[in-house]
Amino acid sequence: MTSAISNIAPWTKSTCAYCGVGCGIEARPKPNGQLEIRGDKDHPANYGRLCSKGMALGETVIPDGRLLHPTISGMRTDWNTALDHVAKSFQKTIEEHGPDSVAFYVSGQLLTEDYYVANKLMKGFIGSGNIDTNSRLCMSSSVAGHKRAFGTDTVPGCYEDLELADLIVITGSNLAWCHPVLYQRIKAVKEQRPEVKVVSIDPRVTDTCEVADLHIPLQPGSDVALFNGLLSHLASCQKVDEHYVQQHTEGYNRALLHALEDGCNSESLAKTLGVDQEDLKLFFDWFAHTEKVVTLYSQGVNQSSRGADKVNSILNCHLATGRIGKPGSGPFSLTGQPNAMGGREVGGLANTLAAHMELDSPLHHQLVSDFWETDNLTVTAGYKAIDLFDAIDRGKIKAVWIMATNPVVSLPDADKIKRALTHCPMVVVSDCIADTDTTRCADVLLPAQGWSEKSGTVTNSERRISRQRRLLPTPGEGKPDWWIMSEVAKRMGYGHAFNYLHEGEVFNEYARMTELDYSNPQKQVNRDLDLTGLTGLTAREYAQMPPQQWPLKKKDEQIKHKRLFSDGRFFTASGKAQFVAVRYQAPASKLSNKYPLSLNSGRIRDQWHTMTRTGLSTRLGAHLPEPYISVNQKDAELYGLENGKIASLKNEWGYARIRVDISSKVAPGQLFMPIHWTGVMASAGRVCSLVSPDTDAVSGQPEFKFTPVAIKPWHYQSEALLLSSTVIDTQNLDYWVRQKVDGGYLYRVASNDSPKELENKLKPYCVQSEPLKDNELESLQLSSRQLSSRQLNSRQLNYSSPSRGQYRFALIQGEQLLGCYLVAPSLQNQDFDWVQSLLDEPVDDTVERSILTGVASGKLAQGKTICACKQVGKTTICSAIREQGLTTVKELSECTGAGSGCGTCVPELQQILGEERQQILGEELTASEIAPDDEQPLKQAAGDGLIVRVGR
């Protein structure tokens, strides 16, 4: 017993790889090479809570698809050769075309140390501003809004404010799915203090509405009008804090005049917003008469051609009431990525310098030049993300290095991005995944360490710096991003400035940079970022550094929750906050007869970005395994769409082909499509191939939330499910989606071919040697087993019904399923989620019968996965409701375990419970009207299986 206990690895504290909440985790290796994960109860961001993605982190550290070795032009090479090639290529390009002919495109997935080295190399030594980040796509409007109002990119509040607020406004965020742990914190507040009010502002009805007291379903893009209306209301009911405005702000009168033009007439405003006038007044009154208000906002605000104005319209309302920097009060920008904040801090955006210092400040320019000991520091901003790839497309940028991101999927007008990279003379990609839409465009691939292998720091949405620690050895030849860039810098002649021994040295240099301007008391300090207390850390202190919020002026500072602007002083030239006068403007793109519907895009509950990590987890893929388009019933009828069938979307930028989800959660005229599917995972599921390249003129952030499109049905003749232990070649398939499952991959297929023709295409994927001939297939009968002479120790199951267009086949070796498929004219009329587990299930009579009949039985019949954390299916949930007479979600969770993990499935459980209870009631009413002898069960044994009919 003692020996067994001593062999258990200790828990290591680290940070989650996903959203900007920055949850602390504890991890330890498992015997199978994966990780056991639990929430860190001591971490102030989550106090032990995790969402479904965080709980499944340990399942994603598998070798599948890893980039293991450097390659040049598709050929494996060694590190020295690859690094020499990159350095020489960039040097040659700079010599021939100047420093602005090269660029870096980086990511909020990088650690702060990686970001720092990338920014230092490009801006400080190459001498160009051409480094931008995918954070441009999610947070740059907030950066612009903060800087216009506060003088710096400052998030003033902290998560503790959610527990202290009396009104929480959630705008432009499906918090329940995109920042689930914060949603759970709010839900806990509501349970403890039911009087706390929550308002959800979103064009869609989302799971976040489950915790809301009021939903404001405003028209897409109309946020400025809404908050200008709120500011007008605050002035009219004399709820403006005049003393605060006079002492600590500037520009109020002009901002109010602009706001009144949008919001002085409540009837007209309600019409512009498309909302009920009484609901609007209720929201305004709650805000006006509640002292402690937190406004959470995210991509629905930022991702807009008017995003910066939207941000400032929100900030204006908090400045007008003085509700900023106080416990339980303040505007709160929620970042999308784990280190989007860290990248902003070190200068990862093309229009910033470093450490919250600005390119247009001569003082800052001199400070950074001296600190880096360089005379080549750029004096101008570089290209922002969209402009950067436009410059590549025009041939202006001739060498680009892309790190830890997938722009061929995630940038608007995605087909143009692919074209630009295809024509670019030198494309370098650093990644931990070998096959992505972007790596397919690369000349040089450099294997980087992934989460669980790399070590450094990240900063979350509340300015809290946490350590991300090494948990597992790195497969292959993967290296830290900061090391890769430093080695290239050395080869370009900058070795004296990039001679780091480990990531702790990089962090220490960055922390010392934040001291600049602070160490001289005679200089006026107009920056917020100060890590003085973290300078000079020893290697041990860095390794053991606990989560801490900046500013951190002293070592071992023990304040756990910090707010900025509590003293009413800001980082502007006058020391006062600035109101920004804004007016409502419609989205840049306009609806038309040709493209009459507005497309919204966003995340789903269990996936992350382009699924290169979450797509490796079988349980995360089970909830929503296919890309889909949510459409209102009225629009579905108007355009001839059927639920579960496939639709084609098209506009001037591209097209997509995805499943139809008819839903009352989207309004007529509006569509919603997830962002996650790629060209590697689906035939035509990339939403960004449709998204317009319109951007905010101030922030450069694209408009992901409003794109005009047209929609129509895509008619097909056959569908199939195909299980394979390996990735297959999909070039000859019309429609396909790939899902990772235990033991291999599940493909969902639809085709213009007849069912028989489709079966002929799929057969070779399952039969590992020469496929059976058609006449051999036709001769096989239901439940027959045949040993193939072509496949030693294997057997085949085959069901064929040409008249119904149904074909089912399986190849089995011992108790192991090697591959199978089910083909039919349609597979949308029954549940086939049980197929996902077959490669990992020992094949017994139950499994064989399920494959042959196409109907799940026994242990396979749990239904579509609803709870990803506990792996509970819909059939199990519905059976429990019926058999146990359950009436509440709490009872359902206690009985089945569903909803007892991260809790993000609770709104769906509530919906299922309501539907099932309503159906039970209807059945009871019907049963009371039917005489017993009217029920005539008939069980009929047929040649092709057992059919059960129940009827009158």
N, C-alpha and C positions, 0 to 999 in steps of 0.2 A: 504493500500500500504506500509506504514512504517513497519507494522508488518511482511509482506511478505519478505521485503528486509532484515530485521534484522534476519530472520530465515535462511538465506543463509550462509552456512559455509564459513569461510575465506580460502583463498588459502594457502597451505603449500608448501614450497620449499623442494624438495628432488632430488634424482638421479635415472635415469632409471635403470632397473634391468638387462639389456641385455649386449651389447657388450662393448669393452674397450674404445669407444669414451667417455663414461661417461657423457652423456647429462643430463643437468639440466631439471627437470620437476616441474610443479606446479600442485597440486592436491587438490581436496576437495570432501567430501562424497556426494553421490547422495541419494535420498530417497529410491532407490531400493537396497541400500547396496553396490553398486559399486562406482567407483570413476570417477569424471570428471577430465580429464587430458589435460594439455596444456604445450607447451614448455616454459622454463624459458628464457626470452629474455635477462636476465642479466648474464646468465652463459656463461663463455668464451669458453666452449666446443662446444656449439651449437647455442647460441644467439637466442633461441626460436624455432629452427628447431627440428622436430622429424621425425623418420621413421615410417613405418606402424606398426611395433611391439610396439614402444614407444607410439604411439597414441592409441593403443588398450590395454594398460596396465590396464586401469580401468575395462575392461571386464574380466580380469583374476582373480580378487579378489572375487571369488565366492566359496561357500562351497563345490562344487563338488570334491569328491575324497580326501578331507583333512584327514590327520592323526591327530586325535583329542585327543587320550589318549595313555599313555605308554602301551605296551604289552610285555609279556614274553611268548615265545612259542605259540603265537597266542591268548593268553588269556589276557584280559584287566586287568591292575593292577594300583596301585597308584604310584606317583612319588618316594616316599621314598623307596618303595619296588624295583622299577626298578633301581634306582640309587645305592642302596645297592648291588643289584645283579651284576651290571656292575663292581662296584669297587671291590667286592670280587672275581669275575671271573678273572679280570685282575691281582689282587694281587696274587691269587693262581697260575696263569700261570707264573708270574714272579718268584715266589718263587721256582717253580718246574723246570722251563726251562730257567730262566734268562731274563733280560730286552729285549733282541733282539727277544724274542718269541712273542712279541706283536707289534702292529702297528696301526697308524692312516692313513687313506686315506681321504684327505680333498679336498677343492674345491675353485675355484675362485668366487663362488657364496657366500662364507662366507664374512662377514665384517672383516675389519682389526683387530678389537678387538677380534673377534672369533678366527681368525688365530693366533693372538699373544698368547692367552691362550692355544690353542692347541699345539703350538710349545714349549711354556714354560713347559707345563706339560710333554710332551714326551721327549724332549731333556734335559730339566733342572732337572727334578725330577724322572721320570721313568728311565732316563739315557740311552736312546736309540736314535739313529738317524732315527728310522723307522717312520718318518712322511713324506709323499709325497703328492702331490696335482695333481688334474687333469690339472693344468697349465703345468705340465710336457708334456702333450699331445699337447700343442699349443705354448708355448713360451720358453721352456728350451733351444732350439738351439740359440735363441737370447741372452739369459742369458749367455750361454757359449761363444758366439762370442763377446759380449760386454766385458766380463771379460778378455778374451785373448787380446783384443785390447786396452781397456781403463783401465784395472785394477779393474773395478767395473761394476756392472750391471746397466749401465747408458744409458737412452734414452736422447740424448743431445738436441733435438729440441722441438718445440711447434707447435700447430696447426696454429698459425699465419703465420708460414713459408709457408703454402700453398698459402696464399694470396700474399706473397712477391716473390715467386719463378718465374723464367722464363721458367723452364723445370721441369716437374713433372713426375717421372718414377714410375709406379705402377707395382710391380713385385710380383707374387705369391699371388695375391689378386683380387677377384671379388668385388671390393670396393663398387660398386653400390648396391650389395645385402648384403654384410657382414658388411660394415661400411657406411651405406647410407648417414648419415649426413655429413661425410667428403667428400663423393662423391658430394653431393649437394654444398658444399663449393667450390670444384674444378670447378664444372659446372658454378657456379656464377662467378668465376674468369675468365673462358673462355668467358663468355658473356661480361664481362667488359673489358677484355684485350685479344682479339682474337689471338694476336701474341704469347701468352703463349703456349708452346708445351706440350702435354701429350703423354706419351708412355705407352702402356699396354703390359706387358710381361706375357703371359699365354698360355699354350697349347690349351686352349679352346677359342672360341669366346664367350665372356660374355657381359652382359649389360654394363660393364665398358668400353668396346670398343666404345660405343656410344659417349663418350666424348674424345676419344683418336685420335690424329693425326696419330699415327702409332701403329700397332699391330705386336708384335714379337711372333709368335706361336711356341716357342721352344719345342723340344722334352722333355718329362717328365724327370726330374732329371738332366738336363744339365746346370743348372744355373751357376755352377762354371766355366764351359767352357766359357759361355757368358761373365761373368764379368772379367775373366782372359783375354779374348779377348779385353775387353774394356781397362783394365790396359795396355796391350801391345800397343794398339792404342794410348793411352795417352802419352806413352813414345816415340813412333815412331814419333808422330807429335809435340813433345816438349811442351806438355800441362801439364806436371808435375810441380808442384810448388816446385822447388828445395830448395828454402830458407826455406819453411815451413817443408819440409821433413827433411832437415838437422837439423833444430833447435828444432823440436817438435816430431820427430818420430825415431823409430829404426826398422831395419830389412827390409828396402825397397829393397835393391839389391837382396836378396834371394827370396823375394816374386815376384819380377819382373822376375827373372830367371824361376821360376816355371810357372808363367803366360805365358811367351813366349813359353814354351813347349806346352801349350794348344792353344795359340791364335795368334802366329806370322804369320800363313798362313791363310789368310782370306777365301780362297776357301775351305780349309779343315775344318776350323771352321764352316762355314756355313753348310757344309755337316753334321758335328757332331750335330749341333743344329737343322737341318732340316728346315732352314729358307732361304729366299731369300738373296743373297749376297748384293744386292743393299740396301735392307731394313736395313740390319745389319750395313752397312757403314753409312747410314743416321743416325741411332741411335747413333753410336759412334761419328760421327761428331757433332751432336747436344750436346751431353754430353761434348765433348772436348771444344766447342766454346761457351758454356753458363756458365756464372759465378755463377748464382744462380740456383742450382739444388737441389731438394729434391727427395730422393729415398724412397718410401713407400714400405714396404714389410711385408708379413704376412705368413699365413699357407703354401702357396705353396713353400715358402723358408724353413720354419722351420720344417715342417712335412716330414722329409726325413732322410734316413740313413746317409746322408752327410750334414745334416742341418747346423751344426756349421760352416763347411767349406763354405757353401753357404753364410752365414751371413758375414764371414770374407772376402770373395771375394768382397762383396759389400762395406764393410767398407774400404778395401784397396783402392778402387777407390776414395772414399771421402777423405781419408787421403793423397793420392798422389796429389790431387788437392787443399788441404787445405780447402775444402768445408765442414766445420763442425763447429758448434757453432756460425755460422754467420746468420744474418737475411736472410731468403729465401734459406738457404743451410743446407744440412745435411742428414744423413741416419736416417730413422724413422721406428722403429719397431712398428707395430700396434697390440696391444694385443687383444685377442679374448674375454675375459670375463670382467665383470664390475670391478672385484677386483683382477685380476691376478697380477697386479703390487703391490697391497697392500700385497698380500701373499708373493711375492718375497722379499718385504722390511722387513717383520718380520721374515723371515726364514722358510717359508712353504715348501721349497724344501729340500729333504733329505741330500743334499750335502752342505747346507749353515747353518750358526749358527743362527744369528739374527741381525736385523738392519744393513744389509750389512756387517756384520763381518763374518769371515771365520773360519771354523773348524780347519784348519791346521795352524792357527796363535796362538802361545802360548800367545801373548799379548791379543788377542781378547778373548781367552778362559778364561784367568784370569779376564778380565774386566766383562764378562758376569757372571762368577761364583760368583764374589763379588757382582754384582748388584742384582742377583737373590737370593743371600745368600744360595747357594747350593754347596754341595761337590760331587754332583752326575752328573754333566754336562757331556754329552757324549763327547768323544774325537774322535769318528769316524763317518763317514757318514753312513747313513742308506741305505736301498734298494730304488732305484728309482722305479717308478710306475710299469713297466712291471716286473722287478725283484722282486718287493714286492709280486705281485700276483703269480709269479712262486714259491716264497718261501712259500706262503700259500698252493699252490698245492702240494709242496713236504712235507708239514707237518712241515716245519721249523718255520713258524709263526702260532701260535695256537689261537690267539685272535686278531681280527681286528675291528676297529671302523671306519665306513664310514660315512662321513658327507656331506650332500648337493650335492651329485653327484650320478651318475648311471653307475658304471663301467661295469656292465654286458652288457650294450649297447655300451658304449663309448670306451672301451679298445679293442685293436686288439685281434684277436683270441678269440672272445667273448665267445664262447662255453667253452673254457678252464677256463675262469674267473668264469663262472657259476659253473663249476665242482669244482673249487677250493673253492668257498664259500660254496657250498653244503657240502663239506667234512670238512670244518674248524670247530673246536669244539665250538668256540664262535664268532658270527658275530653280532655286534651292528650297527644299522643304525639310524642316526638322519636325519629326513626329515620332510617336511611339507606335502608331498603326501603319501597316504597310500599304493597305489598299483603301484609299479614300478618293473621292472625286478630284481632290486637289493633288494628291501624290501621283495620280495618273498623268498629270501635266508636268511633272518635275523632270529636270535634267539630272539633278543630284538629290539623293535622299540621305538624310543623316539621322540615325536612330537615337532618339532622345529617351531619357528616363520618363516613366509615367508616374502617376500618383501611386504611392506606397513604396517607390524606389528613390525618389528625389527628396531633398531636404532643403528647407528654407522657411520663409515666412509668407503669410498672406494677411490682408487687411479686409475686414468685413464691413457691412453697411454702417455700423455704428463706430467706425474708426478703431476697431479693436484688432491689434496685431496678434496673430497666433502662429505657433510653430507647426509646420507640416513636416513630419519626421519620416525618416527611412524605416520601412517596416519589413521589406523583403529584398533579397538580392535582385539585381537587374539581369533580365535574360539577355542573352546574346552580348552585343557590344554597345549597348545603350549608354549614353553619357548625359550628365547634367547640361541643360541649355547654357548656363553661364560659362561652363567650361568650353563648350563647343565654340561659342562666340569669342571667348578669350584667346583660344588657340588660333582662330582666324585672324584676330587683331594682331597677335604676335607676328604672324606670317606677313601681315601688311606693314610691319615696321613699328607697331605701337606697343611692343612688349613691355616697356617700362611702366605703362599705365594699366596693364592687364595681367600682372604677375601674381594672381591670387592663388593661395594654396587650398582654400576651402571656402564654402559659402558664407561662413561666419565673418571672414575678412571682407567680403563684399558688403554684407550688412553693416559692419562697423563703419566702412567708408561712407555708405549712404546715410547712416545716422549722424556722422560728423558733418556731412553736408547740410543737414537741417539746422545745425548750429549757426551757419553763416548768417550774419546780420544780427544775431542775438548776442554774440559774445562782446560786441562793442555797445555799451549802454548809451552812447551819444547818438547812435543811429536810430531813426524811427523804424520800428519793426512793423511791417504790414503783411505779415504772413502768420498763418495759424499753425503750420506743421512744425513741431519741435520734438525731436527725439533725443534731446540732450541726456536724459536719464538712461538711455540705452547705449551711449557711446562707451568705447573701451571695454566692452564685455570680453571676458576670457572665453576660450573655446567651451569650457564647461558651463559658464553662465549662459552663453548663447544656446547651448544644447538643452539647458533646463529652463529656458525663459518661459514664464507663464503668460497667458493671454493678458494684454494690457492695452488700454485706450490711450491714444494720443490726444492732446499734447502731453508729453511726459518729460517734465523739466528736471526731475530729480530721480536719481537711482532709488529703486525700492519704494517708489511712490505707491501708496496702498489704496488710493481712491479707486473704487471698483467701477463706478458709473459717473462719467464726466459729461457736462453740457457746456457748449460754447455760447457766447453772447449773453450770458446771464447778467453781466454788468452793463449791457446796453452799448458796448463798444464793439465796433466792427473793423474790418481790415481794408477799408476804403481810404482815400486820401484825406477825407474830412473826419474819419472815424465814425461816421454815421451810415446806417443802412440806406440803400437807395430803392425807393419805389420805382418800378419800370412801367411806364404807360403802355398798355397793350390794347389792341382791338381784335375782336373775333374776325378771322378770315377762314373761308372754307378750304378744305384740302386742295392741294395743287392740281391733282387730276380730277376731271369731271366725268360724271356719268353721262351716257349717251344712249341713243337707240341701239347702237351697235354693241355697246358694253354697258348694260343697264343695272348691273348688280355691283355692290361694293364688297370687296374681299378683305376680311380681317384675318390676321394670322397670330399664332401664339403657341405656347407650350401645352403639353398634356401632363397628366399627373405623374406618370412613372417613367418618363423619358427626359433626356437632357440634350440640348443642342442637336448635333447631327448623329447621335446614337453611337459614336465610336466607342464609348464606354458602356452606357446603359444598355446598348444593343447586345452586349455580351451576357447579360443576366437573363436567364430564361424566365424567371418570375416577373421581371419588369416588362418583358415583352408580351405577357399573356393578357393583360387587361385590354389594351387597344392595339391589336397586332397589325392593323392596316391603316394607311393614310386615308383620311375621309374628308368629306365636305359637309358641314352642317348647313342645312337649308330649311327654311320655314315651309310648312305644309302648303301655304298658298302659292309660294313660288314653285314648289315641287309639282303641283297640279298645273300651273301655268306653263312650265317647261317640260312636262311629260316625264318627270323623274320618279323612280320607285325606290323605296327604302331598301338598302342593301345591294342594289344594282350599282352599275358603274356610270359615272358622268365624265364628260370632257369639259374642261375649263379652258378658255382661250382669251387672249387679248393681244395687244400689239407687241408685247415683249416675249410671250411664250405660251406654253400650254401645259396642262396636267391631266392625268386620267386617274380618278380615285373613286372610292366607294361613297355612296350617298347615305347620309345620316339625316333623316327628316326629323326635325327637332323644333319644339316650341321655344327653345332657349335663345334662338336667334330671331330677330324681327324680320318681317317681310322686306325684301330688297337688300338684305344683308346675308353674307356667307362667312363661315369660319373654317379655316384649314390649319392643321398643325404644321410646325416648322421642321420636324425632325427627320423626315425620310429623305434619302439621298439617292443618287444614281447607282450606288453600290447596293442599296437595300430595296429599291423599287424601280420599276420600268419608267414611270413618269409621275413621281410623287413629290417632286421638289417644289415647294410653294414659291421659292424665290425666283424660279423661272418665270413667274407671273408678276412678281412685285415690281412696281414702278421704281425707277431710280431717282425720283424726286427727293430732295433733301431740304432740311432746314437751312436757311441762308446764314444763320448765326452759328449753329452748332455743327452743321454738316451731317446731322443724323437723318437716316432715310425714313421714309413714310411706309412702315410695314403694316399699318392698321387700316389703310384705305387705298385699294386699287380697283379700278373698274374692270369687270370681266363679263364674259358671256358664258352660259352653261347650257349643255344639252346632253341627252342620254348617249351613252356609247353602247351600241347593240352588239352582243356577242352570242355565239352559238353554244359554247361549252365552258365549263369551269372544272378546276381540279385542285386537289390538295396533294402535294408531293413531299414525302419525307426522304431525306438523304443524309448520310453520315458526313458528306463533304459538300462544299460549295459547287454548284453546277453552272454550266454555261447556259445563259438565258437568252442568247442572241436571237433564237428563232421563236421566242414566245412573245405574244402580243401584249399581254399584261401579266406582271408578276410582282410579288412582294416577298421578300426573304425575312424570316424570323428565326433567331437563334433559339433552339430548344435543347434539352438535355440529350446529349449524344449526337447532335448534328443540327440540321436546318429544316425548317418547314417552309415550303413555297406555296403561296396561294396564286393560282393561275386562272386567267380567263383568256378565251381565244375566239378568233373568227372561224377557226376550224370546227368541223363537226366533232362530236365526242369521240368517235372512232379515230378520226385523224389526230386529235389531240393525244389520245392514248398511245398511238404509234410514236408520237414525239417523245412521250414521257417514259416509255418502256425501257429504253437504253439506260436511263439514269438509275433504274432499280436493278436491272439484270446486269451484273458486273462483267459478264463475258458476252458472247454472241446472243442477241435477243431471240426469244422464241418467235417462230413464224406465226402469221395470222391464223392459219388453219389449226396450229397446235393450241393457240389461245382459245379458239372457238370450241375446241373439243373438251376443254376443262369444265367441270360442273361445280356447282355450289358445294362447299365444304370438302371438295376432293383435295388430296395432297399428292404431289408428284415430285419425286426426286429427279432433279435434272442431271443428266450425265455431264453437262457442261460445268456444274458447280458442285464440288465435292462437299458432302455432308450438309447440303442445304435443301430446303424444300420451298415450294411455291404455293401460295393461295391465290385463287383466281375466281372472280365472279364476273360474268358477262351477261348483259341483257341488251342486245342491239336495239330491240323495239323501244326500249325506254332510254336508250343512250347512256346506260350506266355500266361502268367498268371499274372493277376494284382488283388490286393486285398487291401481293406482299411477297418478299423474299426473306426467308428465315433460316438462320443457322443455329442449331441447337435451340436455346431459348432466347436467342438474340434476333431482333428484327433488324435486317440490314437496310431495308428500304421498302416503301410502299406508296401507292397512289390511289386516289378515289376520283373518278371522272363522272360527270353528269351534265345535263343541259344547264342545271342550276344547283348550287349548293347552299343557297341562302334561306331555305325554308326549314332548316333544322340546325341543331347545334353540333358543330364538329370540333369544338375546342379540345375534346378528349384526344384528338389525334396528336396534339403537341407532346404528349408524354410517352408515346409508343416506343421511341428508340431507346428509352431508358427503363422500359417495363419488361420484366421476364414474360415471354410469350406463353400464355396458357390458353385454355379453352375460351375464357372470357374475352381475351384480347383477339383471338382468331375469329370468334363469332362477331365481335364488334366490327372488325375490318370487313368481313364478308357481307354482313347485313348493312353496314354503313350507319348503324345505330349503337350508341354507347350502352354498355350494360355493366352491371356490377360495380367494381371499383373505379371504372372509367367514367361513371355517370355523374360526376360532381358538377359539371356544367362550366360555363364561362367564368374565368377568374374575376372575382370582384375585389377581394382583399389580397393585395400582392404580398403584404407582410406575412400573413398567416396562411396564404395559399388556400383560400376558401372560395369555392365556386358557387354559382347562382343556384344550381339545382340543390346543393346541400343547404343553402340558405332558405330557399322556398320550402323544402321538405321540413326543415326545422320549424318554420312559421306555422305550417299546417299541422304537423304531428304534435308539436308541443303547445300549440295555441298561443304563440308569442305575440305580444302587442306593442312592445317597445324595442328600440335599438339596444338599450342596455340589456334586456333579456336575450336578445339575439346574439350580442357579443359574448355574454356569459355562456350561452349554449354552444355556439360554433367557433368562437374565437375571432370571428370577423370584426374588424373595427377596434380590436384591442392592441394593435401595434401602433402605427403612427397616427391613425385616426382619419386619414384623408379620404377613406372610402365611406365614412359615416353618412354623408349626404346621399350617396348612391344606395346605401343600406336603407336609409329612411324612405327613399323612393320605392325600392323593391318591397319593403314592408307595407307601404300604403297600397301599392298595386295588388299585392297578394291578398291583403285583408279585404280589399274591395272585391276581388274575384271570388274569395271564399263566401262573402256575403251574397254575391249574385248567384252562386251555385246553390246556397241554402234556400234562397227565394225560389229558384227554378225547381229544385227538388221537391219543395212543398206543393208544387202545382202538378207534378207528374206522378201518376199511379205506379206502384212498384212493378206491375206486370208490363209497363211500357218499355222498361229497360231490357234490352235483349242482347246481352254480351254474346259475341260469336268469336270463337277461336278456331282458326282454320289453318291447318298445316298445308303448305304449298310446296311445290318443287323448288322454289327459290328462297325458302325460309319460312319463318313463323310470322304470320300476320295477325294482329289483334284488331278487331273492329268492335266498337261500342256505339250503338245507335238505337233509335226508336223504331 
